Amino acid sequence: QVQLVEHGGGLVQPGGSLGLSCAASGIGFNIFSMSWYRQAPGKQREWVATVTPGNVSNYGDSVKGRFTISRDNGKNTVYLQMNSLKPEDTAVYYCNAKFLKDYWGKGTLVTVSS
């Protein structure tokens, strides 16, 4: 059974940093593209970043230069380091694994507020 479990959400002040992690089980992690998406209240789910099996990373325009995605294949885990956080980064952040089909975590809430 595939499971993606996110950790690390919480409350952070504007300009601060926060790190998320997503532990995967039940998949051949090495061959999956791993991504982070987010959904703010009242908005559609938005793609944030992807890291491919070959360790190539790509970012949405709204987070480029502030967020860093990485993966540890030995730990079946993908990370998202978020710096210079803004109130508009407030959202539920979802982990996604993709190989022929998509798998999703349940999400973790990130709130950026003073």
Secondary structure as UniProt FT lines:
FT   STRAND          3..7
FT   STRAND          10..12
FT   TURN            14..15
FT   STRAND          18..25
FT   HELIX           29..31
FT   STRAND          33..39
FT   TURN            41..42
FT   STRAND          46..51
FT   TURN            53..54
FT   STRAND          57..59
FT   TURN            61..66
FT   STRAND          67..72
FT   TURN            73..76
FT   STRAND          77..82
FT   HELIX           87..89
FT   STRAND          91..98
FT   STRAND          102..104
FT   STRAND          108..112
//
